[in-house]
Amino acid sequence: MKQFQADGQPTAVADRDGVEEVLARMREAGGRATPARRLLLRVLFSEGKHRSAEELAAEVQAQAPDVNISTIYRNLDELVRLGVVDRTYLGGGPAAYHLASAAHGHIHCEHCGAMTEVPDELFDDLARVVAARYGFAIAPHRFAVTGLCADCQ
């Protein structure tokens, strides 16, 4: 049973349980529970924010300096493939990674970098238009609409 703090953030017990659940899924898919993979998952579960591969690597390397960034990228690719992590592209910047959760899209401020998760329903009209005109099904949780937040306008 996962436990949460009063502010809704997962406790260390929930983080540990989540890491173990993901590692079990990886083992079922033929993967291994390596120390680097376990550490990356702990970092991902530690905060709910979106981070680049480089930011995640820095957090992992602060605890295990011998973990190469290529290891981080390979593990992130595997976690995305398993549906554990979402990769979101924020304009022209690097991809941002975060634990997969309830479906949501993103709005991203090009000036200050603030990112806000918004319900997928916000993009329903866009999805219908793109499907009707181009025969293409978008996945709103995999990209961000960029612009300027209220503070930067």
WORA-V913177 format. One record per residue. N is the residue number from 1. PSI is psi in whole degrees, -180 to 180 (* if undefined). Layout:
N|PSI  N|PSI
This chain:
1|125  2|143  3|144  4|150  5|172  6|-31  7|6  8|-7  9|143  10|146  11|175  12|-34  13|-45  14|-41  15|-48  16|-44  17|-42  18|-43  19|-46  20|-38  21|-44  22|-44  23|-37  24|-42  25|-39  26|-41  27|-42  28|-31  29|7  30|4  31|173  32|156  33|77  34|159  35|-40  36|-41  37|-44  38|-44  39|-43  40|-43  41|-40  42|-42  43|-45  44|-39  45|-16  46|-31  47|151  48|8  49|166  50|133  51|150  52|166  53|-37  54|-41  55|-42  56|-42  57|-42  58|-40  59|-40  60|-46  61|-22  62|-27  63|-27  64|84  65|-21  66|-4  67|119  68|149  69|-29  70|-33  71|-41  72|-49  73|-45  74|-43  75|-40  76|-42  77|-43  78|-41  79|-36  80|-45  81|-37  82|-7  83|14  84|-34  85|143  86|141  87|122  88|134  89|125  90|90  91|-133  92|2  93|-177  94|159  95|147  96|141  97|143  98|159  99|137  100|136  101|-159  102|146  103|132  104|157  105|-174  106|144  107|137  108|128  109|123  110|-18  111|-56  112|-12  113|0  114|139  115|136  116|133  117|135  118|154  119|143  120|-32  121|-25  122|-28  123|8  124|-47  125|-43  126|-44  127|-41  128|-44  129|-46  130|-40  131|-44  132|-44  133|-36  134|-6  135|31  136|132  137|116  138|155  139|91  140|-27  141|-4  142|2  143|173  144|144  145|128  146|156  147|-148  148|132  149|170  150|-38  151|-29  152|-9  153|*
